[in-house]
Amino acid sequence: MVDVRTAAVTQEDCPAQGAPMSEHTSPHPPHQHTVTVPASIPMVSLLGPHDEFLRIVEREFGADIHARGNTLTITGDPAEAAMIERLLDELVTLIRTGQGLSAELVERSITMLRTETQERPADVLSLNILSNRGRTIRPKTLNQKRYVDAIDKHTIVFSIGPAGTGKTYLAMAKAVQALQAKEVNRIILTRPAVEAGERLGFLPGTLSEKVDPYLRPLYDALHDMLDPESIPKLLTAGTIEVAPLAYMRGRTLNDAFIILDEAQNTSPEQMKMFLTRLGFGSRMVVTGDITQVDLPDGTRSGLRIVRGILGEVPDVHFSVLDAHDVVRHRLVGRIVAAYDTYEERLRTSPPDEGSGGRTGQPGRQPDGHRGQGSR
């Protein structure tokens, strides 16, 4: 815990009357808060190289922060200064867990504090799911932690959200964790083999050559989570199976962790077929992005309608992620948010005659076809 002392700033320290106010400026006089960081915490770990983390905090809260030794003096709006004190306490806790801070981690901690949730950023960001070759996989947002917790508590979990929110990656980490803990005997990873209805016959090559490109993102994630030399052995033994969705028909999957990826590209019939493969001792995670459906015109997405069918069924959970949960380049989150705004505008007002015609028509997907990158 950090030690805090508070004092009001004198009138001479306040901005002159009539001076412009920033978005963080309060009508109340600014206060000075003195925070003493424990001597066991290196200040460079807390403030960042060249005070990078300190500058982020000053920018986000509109406060002035001066460091001298292990003492920080915060001058600013009392409410914002109090939140900075909470933030520093969270960051100190994270450092004590052995996790090094980063600019992204500081920014995500600030976002969580501003949501006024009951969960502490340190509890969210220090939850270790899986470690391999010095790399630890953890949730990076509050919604991601809730998603991971739901996988522990429910037999079937649906994760719906845009690209880059970690839907499939976190599910695979939980699958590997369950396999290593001997909670299941095997992992089954599946997805629709091609974008438009699994029409493999028109593609060149053997069946394996046709299917592998569509499953490659799943293999890539496995290589992040397991030693590369062990993966061929696990695949050969059937401990891990990566297969197109069509291969699931007629099977009962017992003692398995089963993941259906790209579920927005399943028909309602395919979704029902997959869900009824569930056997004893198994768990299922279904992931997809309902804004990027690549099915032929006139074909409904099984993922889009399944919540209306199973929303009240016990032991089935729906986890929704959004642009705030994007953990790729920060620009990806802004792109997702911009598309959400654009599509909401299309739903609430008819398109202009010169806006591109078919994009605004009901039932059309404005995003078109997309690439094969993993989520």
C-alpha positions as CSV (number, residue, x, y, z in Angstrom):
1,M,0.0,0.0,0.0
2,V,1.1,3.5,-0.7
3,D,1.1,6.1,2.1
4,V,-1.0,9.2,1.3
5,R,-1.1,12.7,2.8
6,T,-3.5,15.4,1.5
7,A,-3.3,19.2,1.7
8,A,-5.2,22.0,0.0
9,V,-3.3,24.1,-2.4
10,T,-3.0,27.8,-1.5
11,Q,-4.9,30.4,-3.5
12,E,-1.6,31.6,-5.1
13,D,-1.2,28.1,-6.6
14,C,-4.6,28.2,-8.3
15,P,-5.2,29.3,-11.9
16,A,-6.0,33.0,-12.3
17,Q,-9.7,33.9,-12.5
18,G,-11.0,33.6,-16.0
19,A,-8.2,31.3,-17.1
20,P,-9.3,28.6,-19.5
21,M,-10.3,25.3,-17.9
22,S,-9.3,21.9,-19.3
23,E,-11.7,19.0,-19.4
24,H,-10.3,17.8,-16.1
25,T,-10.5,21.2,-14.3
26,S,-12.8,21.2,-11.4
27,P,-14.6,24.3,-10.0
28,H,-13.1,23.4,-6.6
29,P,-9.5,24.5,-5.8
30,P,-6.9,21.8,-6.6
31,H,-5.4,19.8,-3.7
32,Q,-2.0,18.5,-3.2
33,H,-1.8,14.8,-2.3
34,T,1.5,13.4,-1.2
35,V,2.0,9.7,-1.9
36,T,4.9,7.7,-0.4
37,V,5.8,4.6,-2.4
38,P,7.2,1.7,-0.4
39,A,11.0,1.6,-0.5
40,S,11.0,-1.9,-1.9
41,I,9.5,-0.7,-5.1
42,P,12.0,0.7,-7.6
43,M,10.7,4.1,-8.8
44,V,11.8,3.4,-12.4
45,S,9.5,0.3,-12.4
46,L,6.6,2.5,-11.3
47,L,7.2,5.6,-13.3
48,G,8.6,3.9,-16.4
49,P,11.7,4.6,-18.5
50,H,12.2,8.3,-18.9
51,D,9.0,8.7,-16.8
52,E,6.8,7.3,-19.6
53,F,4.2,5.9,-17.3
54,L,4.1,9.1,-15.2
55,R,3.4,11.1,-18.3
56,I,0.5,8.8,-19.3
57,V,-1.1,9.3,-15.8
58,E,-0.6,13.1,-16.0
59,R,-2.2,13.2,-19.5
60,E,-5.2,11.0,-18.6
61,F,-6.0,12.8,-15.3
62,G,-5.0,16.3,-16.1
63,A,-2.8,16.5,-13.0
64,D,0.7,17.6,-12.2
65,I,2.8,15.0,-10.5
66,H,6.3,15.6,-9.2
67,A,8.6,12.8,-8.0
68,R,11.3,13.2,-5.4
69,G,12.8,10.0,-4.2
70,N,10.0,7.7,-3.3
71,T,7.6,10.5,-2.7
72,L,5.1,11.7,-5.3
73,T,3.2,15.0,-5.0
74,I,0.0,15.2,-7.0
75,T,-1.6,18.5,-7.7
76,G,-5.1,18.6,-9.2
77,D,-8.8,18.0,-8.8
78,P,-9.4,16.2,-5.5
79,A,-11.5,13.4,-7.1
80,E,-9.0,12.8,-9.9
81,A,-6.1,12.9,-7.5
82,A,-7.8,10.3,-5.3
83,M,-8.2,8.1,-8.4
84,I,-4.5,8.5,-9.1
85,E,-3.7,7.3,-5.6
86,R,-5.9,4.2,-6.3
87,L,-4.1,3.7,-9.6
88,L,-0.6,3.9,-7.9
89,D,-1.7,1.3,-5.3
90,E,-2.9,-1.0,-8.2
91,L,0.4,-0.5,-10.1
92,V,2.5,-1.2,-6.9
93,T,0.5,-4.5,-6.4
94,L,1.1,-5.5,-10.0
95,I,4.8,-4.9,-9.6
96,R,4.9,-7.0,-6.5
97,T,3.4,-10.0,-8.4
98,G,6.5,-9.9,-10.6
99,Q,4.7,-8.5,-13.6
100,G,6.6,-5.7,-15.3
101,L,4.5,-2.6,-16.1
102,S,4.0,-1.4,-19.7
103,A,2.3,1.6,-21.2
104,E,-0.5,-0.6,-22.3
105,L,-0.9,-2.0,-18.8
106,V,-1.0,1.4,-17.2
107,E,-3.7,2.6,-19.7
108,R,-5.8,-0.5,-19.2
109,S,-5.6,0.0,-15.4
110,I,-6.9,3.5,-15.8
111,T,-9.7,2.4,-18.0
112,M,-10.8,-0.2,-15.5
113,L,-10.7,2.3,-12.6
114,R,-12.9,4.7,-14.6
115,T,-15.5,2.0,-15.1
116,E,-16.2,2.0,-11.3
117,T,-16.3,-1.8,-11.2
118,Q,-15.9,-3.8,-8.0
119,E,-13.0,-5.7,-9.4
120,R,-9.5,-4.4,-9.0
121,P,-7.3,-3.9,-12.0
122,A,-4.5,-5.8,-10.2
123,D,-6.8,-8.8,-9.8
124,V,-7.7,-8.7,-13.5
125,L,-4.3,-8.1,-15.0
126,S,-2.4,-10.6,-12.7
127,L,-4.6,-13.6,-13.5
128,N,-2.3,-16.2,-15.0
129,I,-4.0,-18.6,-17.4
130,L,-1.0,-20.3,-19.0
131,S,2.8,-19.9,-19.1
132,N,5.1,-21.3,-21.8
133,R,8.7,-20.5,-22.6
134,G,8.8,-17.4,-20.4
135,R,5.5,-16.0,-21.8
136,T,2.4,-15.8,-19.7
137,I,-1.1,-15.5,-21.1
138,R,-3.5,-13.3,-19.1
139,P,-6.7,-11.4,-19.6
140,K,-6.0,-7.8,-20.4
141,T,-9.5,-6.3,-19.9
142,L,-12.3,-6.7,-17.4
143,N,-14.6,-8.3,-20.0
144,Q,-11.9,-10.8,-20.9
145,K,-11.5,-11.8,-17.2
146,R,-15.3,-12.3,-17.0
147,Y,-15.1,-14.4,-20.1
148,V,-12.3,-16.6,-18.7
149,D,-14.2,-16.9,-15.4
150,A,-17.4,-18.0,-17.3
151,I,-15.4,-20.8,-19.0
152,D,-14.6,-22.1,-15.5
153,K,-18.2,-21.9,-14.4
154,H,-20.3,-23.1,-17.4
155,T,-20.3,-26.1,-19.7
156,I,-21.0,-24.1,-22.8
157,V,-19.8,-20.5,-23.3
158,F,-20.5,-18.3,-26.4
159,S,-18.0,-15.4,-26.9
160,I,-19.2,-12.8,-29.4
161,G,-17.2,-9.8,-30.3
162,P,-15.1,-8.1,-33.0
163,A,-11.7,-9.1,-34.3
164,G,-8.7,-8.7,-31.9
165,T,-10.6,-9.2,-28.6
166,G,-8.9,-12.5,-27.8
167,K,-12.0,-14.7,-28.0
168,T,-10.4,-17.7,-29.6
169,Y,-6.9,-17.1,-28.1
170,L,-8.1,-17.1,-24.5
171,A,-10.4,-20.1,-25.2
172,M,-7.4,-22.1,-26.5
173,A,-5.3,-21.1,-23.5
174,K,-8.1,-22.4,-21.2
175,A,-8.2,-25.6,-23.2
176,V,-4.5,-26.2,-22.9
177,Q,-4.7,-25.4,-19.2
178,A,-7.5,-28.0,-18.8
179,L,-5.5,-30.6,-20.7
180,Q,-2.4,-30.0,-18.6
181,A,-4.4,-30.2,-15.4
182,K,-6.0,-33.5,-16.7
183,E,-9.5,-32.1,-16.5
184,V,-10.0,-33.3,-20.1
185,N,-8.3,-36.0,-22.2
186,R,-8.2,-34.1,-25.5
187,I,-8.7,-30.8,-27.2
188,I,-10.8,-30.4,-30.4
189,L,-10.5,-27.3,-32.4
190,T,-12.9,-26.7,-35.3
191,R,-14.2,-24.0,-37.6
192,P,-16.1,-23.8,-40.9
193,A,-13.6,-24.8,-43.5
194,V,-14.2,-22.0,-46.0
195,E,-15.9,-18.7,-45.8
196,A,-19.0,-19.6,-47.9
197,G,-20.5,-22.9,-46.8
198,E,-17.5,-25.2,-46.8
199,R,-17.3,-25.5,-50.6
200,L,-14.0,-27.2,-50.8
201,G,-14.4,-28.9,-54.2
202,F,-13.6,-25.7,-56.2
203,L,-10.2,-25.3,-54.4
204,P,-7.1,-26.8,-55.9
205,G,-5.1,-29.5,-54.2
206,T,-5.8,-32.5,-51.9
207,L,-8.3,-32.3,-49.1
208,S,-5.6,-31.5,-46.6
209,E,-4.2,-28.8,-48.8
210,K,-7.7,-27.3,-49.2
211,V,-8.5,-27.4,-45.5
212,D,-5.2,-26.4,-43.8
213,P,-5.2,-22.7,-44.8
214,Y,-8.5,-22.2,-43.0
215,L,-7.2,-23.9,-39.8
216,R,-3.8,-22.3,-39.9
217,P,-4.7,-19.6,-37.3
218,L,-5.6,-22.4,-34.8
219,Y,-2.2,-24.1,-35.4
220,D,-0.5,-20.7,-34.9
221,A,-2.1,-20.2,-31.5
222,L,-1.1,-23.7,-30.5
223,H,2.5,-22.9,-31.2
224,D,2.3,-20.0,-28.8
225,M,1.0,-22.2,-26.0
226,L,2.9,-25.5,-26.3
227,D,6.4,-26.5,-27.1
228,P,6.6,-26.9,-30.9
229,E,8.2,-30.3,-30.8
230,S,5.3,-31.7,-28.7
231,I,2.5,-30.5,-31.1
232,P,3.0,-33.2,-33.8
233,K,3.0,-35.9,-31.2
234,L,-0.2,-34.6,-29.7
235,L,-1.8,-34.3,-33.1
236,T,-0.8,-37.8,-34.1
237,A,-2.0,-39.3,-30.8
238,G,-5.4,-37.5,-31.2
239,T,-4.9,-35.6,-28.0
240,I,-5.3,-32.5,-30.0
241,E,-7.5,-32.5,-33.1
242,V,-7.9,-29.7,-35.5
243,A,-10.6,-30.3,-38.1
244,P,-13.2,-28.6,-40.2
245,L,-16.7,-28.4,-38.8
246,A,-18.1,-30.9,-41.3
247,Y,-15.9,-33.6,-39.5
248,M,-17.9,-33.2,-36.3
249,R,-21.2,-34.7,-37.7
250,G,-22.3,-38.0,-36.2
251,R,-19.8,-37.9,-33.3
252,T,-20.2,-37.7,-29.5
253,L,-17.3,-35.9,-27.9
254,N,-16.6,-37.1,-24.3
255,D,-13.9,-35.8,-21.9
256,A,-12.9,-33.0,-24.3
257,F,-12.5,-29.3,-24.5
258,I,-14.1,-28.3,-27.8
259,I,-13.8,-24.9,-29.5
260,L,-15.8,-23.8,-32.5
261,D,-14.1,-20.7,-34.1
262,E,-15.6,-18.4,-36.7
263,A,-19.1,-19.5,-35.6
264,Q,-20.7,-16.6,-37.4
265,N,-20.2,-18.7,-40.6
266,T,-22.3,-21.6,-39.5
267,S,-25.9,-22.1,-40.5
268,P,-28.5,-22.7,-37.8
269,E,-28.5,-26.4,-38.7
270,Q,-24.7,-26.6,-38.4
271,M,-24.8,-24.8,-35.0
272,K,-27.4,-27.3,-33.7
273,M,-25.3,-30.2,-35.1
274,F,-22.2,-28.9,-33.3
275,L,-23.8,-28.2,-30.0
276,T,-25.4,-31.7,-29.8
277,R,-22.0,-33.3,-30.1
278,L,-21.4,-32.5,-26.4
279,G,-20.6,-35.6,-24.4
280,F,-20.0,-36.4,-20.7
281,G,-17.1,-34.6,-19.1
282,S,-16.8,-32.1,-21.9
283,R,-16.9,-28.3,-22.2
284,M,-17.6,-26.1,-25.3
285,V,-16.6,-22.6,-26.3
286,V,-18.1,-21.0,-29.4
287,T,-16.5,-17.8,-30.7
288,G,-17.4,-15.5,-33.5
289,D,-18.0,-12.0,-34.8
290,I,-21.6,-11.4,-35.9
291,T,-20.6,-8.3,-37.8
292,Q,-18.4,-10.3,-40.3
293,V,-20.7,-13.0,-41.7
294,D,-19.5,-14.5,-44.9
295,L,-22.3,-16.9,-45.6
296,P,-24.1,-16.8,-49.0
297,D,-27.0,-14.4,-49.4
298,G,-30.2,-15.8,-47.8
299,T,-28.3,-18.1,-45.4
300,R,-28.9,-17.1,-41.7
301,S,-26.0,-17.2,-39.3
302,G,-26.4,-19.8,-36.6
303,L,-24.5,-17.5,-34.2
304,R,-26.8,-14.6,-34.7
305,I,-29.9,-16.5,-33.7
306,V,-28.5,-18.9,-31.0
307,R,-28.9,-16.4,-28.1
308,G,-32.6,-16.1,-28.7
309,I,-32.8,-19.9,-28.6
310,L,-30.4,-20.8,-25.7
311,G,-30.4,-17.5,-23.7
312,E,-32.4,-19.0,-20.8
313,V,-30.9,-22.5,-20.8
314,P,-29.0,-23.2,-17.6
315,D,-25.2,-23.8,-17.8
316,V,-25.0,-21.9,-21.1
317,H,-23.3,-18.4,-20.9
318,F,-23.0,-15.6,-23.4
319,S,-20.0,-13.4,-23.1
320,V,-20.0,-10.2,-25.2
321,L,-16.8,-8.3,-26.0
322,D,-16.5,-4.9,-27.7
323,A,-14.1,-2.4,-29.1
324,H,-12.7,-1.6,-25.6
325,D,-11.5,-5.3,-25.4
326,V,-9.4,-5.2,-28.5
327,V,-5.9,-6.2,-27.6
328,R,-4.2,-5.7,-30.9
329,H,-2.7,-2.4,-32.1
330,R,-4.8,0.4,-30.5
331,L,-5.8,1.5,-34.0
332,V,-7.8,-1.7,-34.4
333,G,-10.0,-0.8,-31.5
334,R,-10.7,2.6,-33.2
335,I,-11.4,1.0,-36.5
336,V,-13.9,-1.4,-34.9
337,A,-15.6,1.5,-33.1
338,A,-15.8,3.5,-36.3
339,Y,-17.5,0.6,-38.1
340,D,-19.9,0.2,-35.2
341,T,-20.9,3.9,-35.5
342,Y,-21.2,3.6,-39.3
343,E,-23.4,0.5,-39.1
344,E,-25.6,2.1,-36.4
345,R,-26.1,5.1,-38.7
346,L,-27.2,2.8,-41.5
347,R,-29.7,1.1,-39.2
348,T,-31.2,4.4,-38.0
349,S,-31.3,6.4,-41.3
350,P,-31.6,5.4,-45.0
351,P,-28.4,5.8,-47.0
352,D,-27.9,8.7,-49.4
353,E,-28.5,7.9,-53.1
354,G,-24.8,8.4,-53.8
355,S,-23.5,6.4,-50.8
356,G,-22.8,3.2,-52.6
357,G,-26.2,1.6,-53.1
358,R,-26.1,-2.0,-51.9
359,T,-24.1,-1.4,-48.7
360,G,-27.1,0.1,-47.0
361,Q,-29.6,-2.6,-48.1
362,P,-31.2,-4.8,-45.4
363,G,-29.5,-8.2,-45.1
364,R,-26.3,-7.1,-46.7
365,Q,-23.0,-7.2,-44.8
366,P,-21.2,-3.8,-45.3
367,D,-17.8,-5.2,-44.5
368,G,-17.7,-7.8,-47.3
369,H,-15.3,-10.7,-47.2
370,R,-12.3,-10.6,-44.9
371,G,-9.0,-12.3,-44.6
372,Q,-8.1,-15.4,-42.5
373,G,-6.3,-13.8,-39.6
374,S,-6.8,-15.3,-36.2
375,R,-8.7,-13.6,-33.4
